[in-house]
Amino acid sequence: MGIRVGNAHPAPAQFAWFSLLRNLRKRVTFTIVVLSITTFPRKSMRKLFYAATLAISLATSAQAALREEPVTYQDGGTTMKGVVFYDDAQTGKRPGIVLVHEWWGITKHTLAEARRFAQQGYTAFVADMYGDAKTADNPTDASALMKSVMGDPVLVQSRFKAAREQLARHATVDAKRIVASGYCMGGAVVLSAARAGADLAGVAAFHPSLGGYRSSTNAMTSRVLVLNGADDPFNKPEQIASFKKDMEAAKADMKFIDYPGAVHAFTNPEATEKGQKYKLPLAYNAEADKQSKAEADLFFKSVLK
């Protein structure tokens, strides 16, 4: 229990499910071929054996193209530990996307989102907002970690800027085509960064904690997409109204979508279990998850034209 400090690469448990998926794909391919062998005449076995070998090789090669690498970087005197995902079979420069985690820190959900974007052709960088890849496994510690950063708007901007600059330096990234995606606390981070004038083509905030949003007097150039749970009790009506008013004052190009029936953390498959365990209004909503991600995918394609 408590706060955990990560290694240069996030804890192996966070990647275990990715490895399981890779291994499962290989095993399924192999099993299908082996079952086929048992039903064919002996003279066909050699051909089927070669087919099995080829199938396993192709599956392995396809998976090997998607790279996931630990990245250690600095924000002032603090060591940050993020992760970058990209397809090394893809040639040329490509758009980059910064992903900012929830109050728990970098989780399986954050990593899964980064992998999803990398599969679409982005170089996806999971930012570390806490330093040393710290994570929390309970609301008390998560709240303490969140407040240690979100309580200091200057630090929030510094942490985000360090992550964006790290991504921009990656060999695969077109530094002029960078966007950002944030989740819960991370949603407030990317919205605040956009409002502060960060060099981003656009930001998508999934179920953002609007109480953590901070305005700015800087000129704003990023386009904004907010994907909000209509029944999220964390975002009070007055907070939503204040946020929209600030976007209007900044002349922002913004789209704000409410998903009926969705509460906080609706894109995170682990949200329901955590909500029940800690008696918090967190819950996964499959339909809102699907719709919001489709909306974000179209949004990013639009802003990166």
Secondary structure, DSSP 4 states (H G I P E B T S, - for coil): --EE---SSPPHHHHHHHHHHHHHHHHHHHHHHHHHHHHS-GGGHHHHHHHHHHHHHHHHHHHHTEEEEEEEEEETTEEEEEEEEEETTS-S-EEEEEEE-BTTBS-HHHHHHHHHHHHTT-EEEE--SSSTT-EESSHHHHHHHHHHHHT-HHHHHHHHHHHHHHHHTSTTEEEEEEEEEEETHHHHHHHHHHHTT-S-SEEEEES--GGG----SS----EEEEEEETT-TTS-HHHHHHHHHHHHHTT--EEEEEETT--BTTT-TTHHHHHHHHT-SB---HHHHHHHHHHHHHHHHHHT-
